[in-house]
Amino acid sequence: MIESSADSIHILYPDGSSAVFDASELRGRLVRALSEAGLEDLTIAEEISLAVEFTLRGALHEAGIDSVSSFQLDQAVSKSLEDAGYPLAAEKFLSASSAPSAAEKIAPEDLASFFRLTLSLGEAEAVLLGEKTAEALGKLGLSRCSRQFALALAREIRTLAAEEMLKKREMHVPCGKKRILPGAETLVARLEESCKELFRNGILKLNECTALFPSVRVEIFLEKALALLPERPQQNAPVTELVLAPVLGRCAACVDRIYEELEKSVEKESLPAGKLPLLVTFSDMGSFAEKFLLAGNAEGSPEKCARNLGAYFRAMLKNAPFRIRYGK
């Protein structure tokens, strides 16, 4: 599955390295943790990974930064598992988290810069936290400690000394126990006839969401959408975004209407950042790209075509999607 979002998140690791956030990698870790906890419904992994990523993006955007420590990310995932009623899975997830080796020690004088990078703190806050952590290490008789221990100690210090500030910085993923959005059939029944036609013809599909991640989830089937064009393109005949513009515009208008209706129904206080996430999936993008977008052009690729068409569709929407997917 190809996935894209508006911007990149960087994960900072205790050893000083970093990597771009990978949603599929997080889902894989969640699947393993849930399996080890004896759970059979592994779709929970998808819901929690989406909820955590959406909350993470909102928190970082509000703070004006694009990075978060792996420690904070893992704690947020663990917290969401616990809130959803899966404490054993949370324990398995944390136990499998990557930890630095015993040889990787940090000295007290390096704590401030380490905290500033890893926890995305300001200079003054990082210095103060470094001093308090160094003082705690001194009382324990330690001249150096592992990065993981320093992070755990710093977290405890911040909890005790500034609980309110910690709450503002900590990512909390709400996991309600009841669904707060109307069902797909109920919602489609409220729409105008022009939108209902797209659903009847199988061009659009509205998927149900769970209480773990309340969201608007729309699938688009491009080959079926070709029926709305005045002339259906022949297979292996070049098709451009401009040719598809009328049908894509109609789909975008319908997605906007769906979003508008669901926005009226949602309990804003139960959502991260008070915003309803929009997920758009082009379910048959792979085959559609091969048959129509590439049309035998050996220089292109289905992935590049998918991203270009996705960006074109994103620009048509009033509400930017949290994530666009291409294929199941």
Wavefront OBJ file of the C-alpha trace (Angstrom):
o trace
v 0.000 0.000 0.000
v 1.238 3.472 -0.902
v 0.512 6.164 1.673
v 1.106 9.888 1.674
v 0.467 12.781 4.012
v 1.007 16.522 3.905
v 4.309 16.597 5.815
v 6.967 14.417 7.438
v 7.536 13.670 11.112
v 11.042 12.854 12.351
v 11.569 10.390 15.181
v 14.613 11.049 17.373
v 16.247 8.006 18.968
v 18.215 7.870 22.240
v 21.501 7.233 20.407
v 21.151 10.566 18.589
v 19.997 9.136 15.260
v 16.695 10.012 13.600
v 14.319 8.665 10.953
v 11.147 9.727 9.171
v 8.019 8.388 10.886
v 6.815 5.213 9.149
v 3.123 4.444 9.737
v 3.438 0.883 8.406
v 6.346 0.159 10.766
v 4.278 1.318 13.749
v 1.336 -0.847 12.644
v 3.685 -3.828 12.414
v 4.931 -3.273 15.966
v 1.363 -2.976 17.211
v 0.328 -6.187 15.429
v 3.183 -8.067 17.108
v 2.310 -6.671 20.541
v -1.385 -7.523 20.164
v -0.559 -11.026 18.927
v 1.785 -11.638 21.855
v -0.995 -10.477 24.177
v -3.256 -13.209 22.725
v -5.607 -10.873 20.823
v -7.126 -12.066 17.559
v -8.658 -8.795 16.328
v -5.549 -7.208 14.846
v -7.529 -4.385 13.182
v -7.016 -2.604 16.499
v -3.425 -1.981 15.353
v -4.658 0.055 12.382
v -7.013 2.143 14.520
v -4.463 2.948 17.209
v -1.665 3.736 14.753
v -3.962 6.201 12.958
v -5.081 7.796 16.228
v -1.519 8.190 17.484
v -0.235 9.616 14.186
v -3.097 12.112 13.928
v -2.594 13.282 17.510
v 1.163 13.470 16.971
v 0.848 15.606 13.846
v -1.565 17.975 15.583
v 0.666 18.348 18.650
v 3.807 18.998 16.617
v 2.054 21.451 14.301
v 0.786 23.397 17.313
v 4.285 23.443 18.817
v 5.868 24.491 15.502
v 8.258 21.530 15.376
v 8.563 18.419 13.201
v 10.270 15.915 15.498
v 9.466 13.820 18.552
v 11.534 11.381 20.590
v 10.984 7.649 20.185
v 10.431 7.537 23.947
v 7.479 9.980 23.705
v 6.038 8.121 20.729
v 6.227 4.744 22.482
v 4.675 6.185 25.633
v 1.801 7.654 23.597
v 1.160 4.301 21.899
v 1.304 2.474 25.224
v -1.104 4.977 26.789
v -3.579 4.571 23.933
v -3.472 0.774 24.284
v -4.150 1.061 28.000
v -6.990 3.539 27.465
v -8.545 1.186 24.907
v -8.507 -1.657 27.444
v -5.414 -3.593 26.342
v -2.880 -3.233 29.189
v -1.074 -6.486 28.378
v -0.565 -5.381 24.774
v 0.795 -2.063 26.077
v 3.298 -3.969 28.221
v 4.345 -6.143 25.264
v 4.719 -3.077 23.040
v 7.010 -1.271 25.476
v 9.079 -4.380 26.194
v 9.809 -4.706 22.475
v 10.794 -1.047 22.051
v 14.346 -0.494 20.906
v 16.633 0.438 23.804
v 20.229 1.656 23.662
v 22.979 -0.750 24.612
v 24.501 -0.734 28.091
v 27.682 0.734 26.652
v 25.914 3.925 25.607
v 26.308 6.097 28.705
v 25.705 9.806 29.098
v 27.551 12.192 31.405
v 25.757 14.814 33.580
v 27.234 17.713 31.589
v 25.690 16.300 28.389
v 22.170 15.883 29.788
v 20.888 19.344 28.826
v 21.795 19.044 25.146
v 20.524 15.456 25.099
v 17.138 16.478 26.548
v 16.881 19.459 24.208
v 17.297 17.208 21.165
v 15.394 14.158 22.335
v 12.471 15.835 24.097
v 12.275 18.879 21.797
v 12.725 21.269 24.752
v 13.728 24.913 24.745
v 17.243 25.808 25.876
v 16.238 27.072 29.366
v 13.908 24.152 30.052
v 16.509 21.613 28.890
v 19.217 23.162 31.105
v 16.937 23.144 34.162
v 15.888 19.538 33.548
v 19.531 18.541 33.005
v 20.539 20.101 36.334
v 17.760 18.345 38.245
v 18.546 15.019 36.592
v 22.279 15.404 37.322
v 21.411 16.172 40.946
v 19.290 13.011 41.151
v 22.101 10.938 39.638
v 24.507 12.350 42.226
v 22.212 11.262 45.050
v 22.133 7.787 43.521
v 25.939 7.739 43.379
v 26.045 7.581 39.582
v 28.558 9.545 37.513
v 27.059 8.365 34.195
v 23.894 6.549 33.169
v 22.221 5.044 30.122
v 20.188 7.327 27.904
v 17.070 5.286 28.602
v 17.536 5.689 32.362
v 18.141 9.437 31.928
v 14.896 9.751 29.984
v 12.944 7.754 32.566
v 14.413 9.828 35.398
v 13.688 13.076 33.573
v 10.102 12.007 32.985
v 9.649 11.308 36.692
v 11.158 14.679 37.624
v 8.860 16.527 35.244
v 5.834 14.642 36.534
v 6.558 15.530 40.139
v 7.725 19.102 39.586
v 5.434 20.304 36.814
v 2.430 18.033 36.380
v 0.369 20.605 34.517
v 3.148 21.389 32.062
v 3.647 17.694 31.429
v -0.019 17.260 30.610
v 0.234 19.948 27.949
v 3.269 18.322 26.313
v 2.191 14.719 26.633
v 0.316 13.217 23.706
v -3.003 11.854 24.905
v -5.033 9.769 22.470
v -8.729 9.733 23.419
v -10.252 6.267 23.073
v -13.967 6.491 23.772
v -16.020 3.398 24.437
v -18.989 4.339 22.241
v -19.232 5.347 18.600
v -19.854 9.049 18.208
v -20.555 9.186 14.455
v -23.635 8.094 12.486
v -23.432 4.960 10.330
v -22.616 5.075 6.617
v -26.139 4.255 5.405
v -27.696 6.876 7.655
v -25.272 9.518 6.441
v -25.581 8.747 2.713
v -29.368 8.983 3.030
v -28.972 12.648 4.038
v -27.018 13.609 0.902
v -28.219 15.144 -2.350
v -29.177 12.895 -5.271
v -25.980 13.785 -7.163
v -23.939 12.303 -4.277
v -26.203 9.303 -3.789
v -25.645 8.396 -7.443
v -21.899 8.071 -6.818
v -22.569 5.610 -4.011
v -25.193 3.627 -5.963
v -22.765 3.182 -8.873
v -19.979 2.014 -6.573
v -17.765 5.012 -7.358
v -17.666 6.126 -3.721
v -17.865 4.047 -0.562
v -18.108 5.375 2.974
v -16.487 3.061 5.508
v -17.492 2.771 9.137
v -15.052 3.937 11.793
v -14.552 2.794 15.358
v -14.484 4.670 18.642
v -10.698 4.182 18.724
v -10.274 6.605 15.825
v -13.412 8.559 14.836
v -12.797 9.729 11.283
v -14.243 10.174 7.790
v -13.106 7.267 5.595
v -13.959 7.428 1.913
v -12.949 4.985 -0.832
v -12.862 6.019 -4.494
v -12.979 3.522 -7.367
v -11.486 5.262 -10.387
v -12.378 2.782 -13.121
v -16.059 2.968 -12.158
v -15.766 6.774 -12.075
v -14.824 6.785 -15.772
v -18.494 6.093 -16.532
v -19.245 9.701 -15.569
v -17.058 11.099 -18.357
v -18.724 12.105 -21.628
v -16.458 9.603 -23.414
v -14.930 6.643 -21.602
v -11.185 6.402 -22.421
v -10.004 3.234 -24.089
v -7.583 0.993 -22.213
v -3.948 1.848 -23.034
v -5.039 5.324 -24.164
v -3.336 8.171 -22.248
v -5.466 9.760 -19.518
v -4.349 12.919 -17.721
v -5.492 14.699 -14.567
v -7.147 17.296 -16.802
v -9.276 14.627 -18.506
v -10.297 13.281 -15.107
v -10.954 16.741 -13.650
v -14.786 16.674 -14.098
v -15.232 13.317 -12.363
v -12.633 14.046 -9.683
v -14.262 17.405 -9.008
v -17.628 15.733 -8.525
v -16.107 13.177 -6.148
v -14.329 15.935 -4.224
v -17.570 17.908 -3.854
v -19.284 14.814 -2.487
v -16.449 14.094 -0.048
v -16.727 17.692 1.172
v -20.477 17.220 1.735
v -19.883 14.008 3.679
v -17.301 15.758 5.816
v -19.678 18.654 6.408
v -22.462 16.318 7.573
v -20.182 14.384 9.895
v -18.742 17.577 11.349
v -22.270 18.423 12.494
v -22.562 15.088 14.300
v -19.177 14.743 15.960
v -18.474 15.595 19.578
v -15.487 17.891 19.054
v -14.211 17.573 22.613
v -13.724 13.830 22.090
v -11.324 14.294 19.161
v -7.584 15.056 19.130
v -7.176 18.777 18.399
v -10.961 18.993 18.005
v -10.645 18.101 14.306
v -12.234 15.244 12.402
v -9.588 13.343 10.371
v -10.288 12.610 6.697
v -8.834 9.473 5.092
v -9.179 8.999 1.327
v -8.373 5.686 -0.364
v -8.068 5.219 -4.129
v -8.784 1.488 -3.946
v -7.999 0.518 -7.555
v -5.209 3.024 -8.162
v -2.610 0.368 -9.044
v -4.545 -1.182 -11.913
v -5.948 2.197 -12.988
v -2.475 3.692 -13.250
v -1.232 0.770 -15.339
v -4.222 0.838 -17.718
v -4.877 4.556 -18.112
v -2.336 6.892 -16.483
v 0.775 5.142 -17.747
v -0.824 3.783 -20.934
v 2.275 1.809 -21.878
v 4.712 4.603 -20.989
v 7.806 2.788 -19.716
v 9.315 5.958 -18.240
v 6.663 6.447 -15.563
v 5.677 4.336 -12.565
v 2.344 3.523 -10.889
v 3.643 5.008 -7.616
v 4.530 8.346 -9.199
v 1.208 8.494 -11.056
v -0.664 7.698 -7.832
v 1.036 10.473 -5.887
v 0.504 13.026 -8.660
v -3.188 12.207 -8.976
v -3.562 12.178 -5.196
v -1.997 15.638 -4.936
v -4.310 16.896 -7.693
v -7.363 15.539 -5.838
v -6.143 16.908 -2.490
v -6.111 20.415 -3.984
v -9.792 20.047 -4.924
v -10.932 19.352 -1.367
v -11.964 22.044 1.103
v -10.629 19.936 3.993
v -7.140 18.535 3.450
v -6.995 14.762 4.076
v -4.984 13.541 7.028
v -3.863 10.657 4.811
v -4.338 9.483 1.204
v -3.889 5.816 0.382
v -3.539 4.070 -2.936
v -4.698 0.451 -2.966
v -5.881 -1.864 -0.211
l 1 2 3 4 5 6 7 8 9 10 11 12 13 14 15 16 17 18 19 20 21 22 23 24 25 26 27 28 29 30 31 32 33 34 35 36 37 38 39 40 41 42 43 44 45 46 47 48 49 50 51 52 53 54 55 56 57 58 59 60 61 62 63 64 65 66 67 68 69 70 71 72 73 74 75 76 77 78 79 80 81 82 83 84 85 86 87 88 89 90 91 92 93 94 95 96 97 98 99 100 101 102 103 104 105 106 107 108 109 110 111 112 113 114 115 116 117 118 119 120 121 122 123 124 125 126 127 128 129 130 131 132 133 134 135 136 137 138 139 140 141 142 143 144 145 146 147 148 149 150 151 152 153 154 155 156 157 158 159 160 161 162 163 164 165 166 167 168 169 170 171 172 173 174 175 176 177 178 179 180 181 182 183 184 185 186 187 188 189 190 191 192 193 194 195 196 197 198 199 200 201 202 203 204 205 206 207 208 209 210 211 212 213 214 215 216 217 218 219 220 221 222 223 224 225 226 227 228 229 230 231 232 233 234 235 236 237 238 239 240 241 242 243 244 245 246 247 248 249 250 251 252 253 254 255 256 257 258 259 260 261 262 263 264 265 266 267 268 269 270 271 272 273 274 275 276 277 278 279 280 281 282 283 284 285 286 287 288 289 290 291 292 293 294 295 296 297 298 299 300 301 302 303 304 305 306 307 308 309 310 311 312 313 314 315 316 317 318 319 320 321 322 323 324 325 326 327 328
